[in-house]
C-alpha cells in the first residue's frame, strides 16, 4: 500500500537536493540544472518542509549537509540513478526485453563477447547491456539482472548456476623462459611473478600444490588478467593465467608455459541472479543459452 504523499517528493525537488548535496553549492547545483539559484533554494526549502526535516546547515553563503541530510542524499542519489537507468533502458528498447549483465572484464571480452552474436541472432528482441564488475555486489542496489562471477557458489540474496571451471598455467614470454631455463617448480621463484588483486594467494596455492614451500611471494600487482597477460608477453614476469583465456597467445607463441604444470582453480565461474528475477524472460533465455555454451566448451 503506498505511503503518505508527504513521503513521496517530486523529482524536481529531489534533483535539486541531490545536486546541491553532491556539489556542496547552491550555485553549482543551479548551473548543473539550468535553474536560478533562488529556484534551487526554493525547491530544497520545499523538500525540507514536505519532509519536516532540516537537510542543510546554512552558514552565510555556504551550505553543509546535516547528518540526516547526508544519509538521505546517499539513498536519493542511488534512487535517481536507478530511475535514470530504467528510463535509458526503456528508451533503448521500448518493447521491453532488456537484460543488464555484469561481467568480469577478461572473461567478457575473451570468451563471452565473441559468442554473443549467436545469442542475439536467436533472440533479436532482447537488448543486452554489459557492465564491468570485479566483485560481488548487492542486486538490490544495482540496476543489474544477472552477473558472471568467479568464486564460490554463494552470493547473498541471489541464486547461482555453475558455468565452468578453469585450469591455470604459469605463462611467460619465450625470452624470459629461455633466460631462466626453468627445470623444476622451485625455479619459478627466481623470476618475477605477476599477481592479481582478486587472487592474492594464487601463486602460493600453485607452489604448494607442486611441493614448493609457499613462502611470501612478491611481485607486480594487477587488477585484471588482460593487463597481467600483456605484462607477461612483454617479459615482465610469469603470470598464473587461465588457460582457456590465453589460447590465442599460446597458439601464436606470444606466451609459452614456463613449465607444463597446470592446476585447476578451487573456484569456478558462476552466473548469479536475484531470486525475484529468476523467471524474467530475457534472463531465462540468456541463462539457458549460456549454460549450453559453457557445457559445450568444457
N, C-alpha and C positions, 0 to 999 in steps of 0.2 A: 504494500500500500504506500503511495507516495507520501513523503513527509510534508510538513507545513511549507507553504510557499516562501516564507521568510528564510528558509534554509536552501533555497534554490535561486541564488542570484543570477542575474542576466550575464551573458557572455561579455558585453562591453564593460561591465563593472569588474568582472574577473580579469579581463585582459588588461585593463588599466592598472589594477592592483599588481598583477604578476609582473608587468613591465617595470613598474616603479620599484617593486621588491628586488627584481633582478639587477636593475641598473643602479639602484640606490639614489635615484634622482627623478623628480617630477619633470624637470626639463628634458632629460634624456628619454623618459617614457613618452612624453608628448611628441618629441621628434620622431620616435620609432613608430608611433601610432598615427602620425599625421594629424594631431589634435593640438589645441592650445593648452598651455599649462593650466589655465583655470578649469578647462573641461576635464582634464585628468584629475585635478584636485577634487572637483565636484563628484566625479564618479567614485573615487576612493572614499570620500566622505559619505556618499550614499550607501556604499557597501558596508561601511562601519555602522551606519545607522540601522541598516537592514539586519545585520548580524548582532547588533548591540554589543560590539566588541571593538576596542581600540587596536588597530593594526600597526600603526606607526607612532613613534615618538617624534614630535615636531619641535625642532630646535632652531630657531631663527630661520635661516634659508635652507636648512637641511632636514632630511627625514632619516629615521632609523627604525627598523622593524622591532616591534615588541617581541617578547619570547613566543607568545601565541601566534603573532603575525608571521614569524619565521617558519614555524611548523606548518601553518596554513598555506604559506607560499609554496613550500615543497610539494604539498599534495595538489594544489591547484595547478602548478606547473606541469605535473605528470598528467593530470586530467585533461588539460588543454592540449598536451602533446598527443594523447590518445584520440581526442576528438579530431585533431588535425590529420593524424594518420588515417583514421577511419574515413574522413572526407576525401583524402587523396586516393585511397583505395577505391572508394565508390566512384570517383571521377574517372579513374583509370579503367574500371570495369563496372559500368552502371547496371549490368545484368547480374551481378554477383559472381561468385566463383573465384574470389581472390584467396590465395594461400601465401602467407608470410612465413618464411622459413629461416631460422637462424642456423648458420653453417660454420664449420671450422674452416679457416682460410685455405689451407693446402688441400684438405680433402675436397672442399668445394670446387677449387679451380682445377685440380689434377684429376679427380675421379668423377665428381658429380656433374660439373658443367658440360663435359663432352657427351654425356648421356641424356641431358635434359631435352634436347630436340625430340628424342624418341617419346618421352613422356608428353610433351606439349602437342606433338602430332596426334597422339591418341586422345588427348583432352584439350581440344582447341578453345573451349570455353573457359578454361582456368587461366587466370593471370597469376604468375608466380613472382613473388618478391623475395629477394635474398638479403639477409643481414649477417654481418660477421659477429660472432660471439665466441670467446675463448673459454668461458667458464659458465657453469650453470647459473640460472637466474630465476626469479620468481615470475611465473607466467601471469600472475595476477597484475603485475606492474609493467608488463611489456606487451605491446601490440603484436604478439607473435603466436602463430598457430602451432608450431612444432619446431624442434631443434635437433640437429645432429650433434651428438655428444660422445666424447671419448672418456671412458672411465668405467665406473660400475653401473649396475642396472638401477640403482636407487636415485631418484630425483624427487625431492619433496613436492607433493601436490601434483605429480604427473605420473602417467603410465609410460612404459618403455618397451621397445622391441629390439632384440639383438639384430644388428645388421651384419657385422663381420668382425673377425679377429684380425690381428696383424702380426707379422714377423719383422723384427728389426735386425738390421745388419750394420756392422761397422764399415762405413764407406768414406773414401777419401779420394784425392786426385792420384793419378798414376805416378806423378813425380814424387809425391810425399811417400807413397808406398815403397817406391824404389829407394828413396833416400834412407828410409829407416829399416828396410829389409825385414819386415815383421815375420817372425817364425812361430811365436807362441803368444797366447793371450796376454801374458805379463808384458810383452814387448810394447803393447799399445800404450802403456803408461809413459813411455819415453817421449811420445809425440803429444802435441796439443790436442786436447779433447774438447769437443764442442757440446754445449749443454742447452737444454730448453727449459725456460722458466716453468712451463707446465708439467715438466717431468724431471724435477731436480735430482732424483735418485736413480735415473735410468742407467747411467754408467756403473754405479755401484752394484745394481742388480745384475748387469751383464758380467762384470768382473767376478762377482760372487758365484754366478752360475758356471763359470769356467775355472773355478778354483783359484782365483787371484784374490788375495786379501783386499777387501773393499775399503782401503784407507781413503781419507778425504781426497777427492779428485777435483782439481781446479782447471779452469779454462774459460774461454769466451762463452758468453751467455746470450741466447736469442729467444725471442718470444714466438717465432713461427718456424715451421720446418723449412719453408721456402728459402728464407734467408740463411738458415743453417746449411742447407744443401748448397747454396751458392758459395758460402764461405768454404765448404769442403772442396768444391770444384776449384776454387781459387788457391787451394793448397794451404789454407789457414789451420787445418786440423782434421780430425776424424769426427764425423757425425754418426750418431747412432740413429739411423733413419728407417722408417717403414719401407720395406722392400717394394710393396705394391705402388707406392707413390713416387719411386725414382726409377721405374723400369726404363724410361726413355734415356735417362742419363747413363744408366748402366749399359744399355744397348749401344749407345754412341761411344762409350769409353770415357765420357767426361768424369764419371765416377767409377771406381773399382772397389771391390771388397778388400779392406785392409787384411782381413782373414775371413775365410769362408766359414764363419761360425755364427749362424743366425740364432735368434732367441725369440720365442713367442712372448708377447707382452701379456702381463697379467690382466690388464684392462682390455676393453673392446669398444667398438663403435656401436652406438645405440641411436634409435630415433625416439625422442621423448615428446610428449604432447600432454596438455592439461586434460584431465579426465572428462571435463564437461564439453570438450571439443571432439571427443573420440568419434562421434557419428557425423561430424561436419563433412559433407560430401567431397569437397576438394581435398581435405586431409585424408579421408578414407581412400580416395583414388590414388593419391601420392604414396601413401603408406603401402598399399598393395603392390604398386609398381616398384617402389624402392626395395621392398623385401624380395621381390622376384629378381631384380637386377643384382643385388648383393649375393643372393644364393647362387646365381649363375656364374659369379665372378670369384667365388671362393676357391 
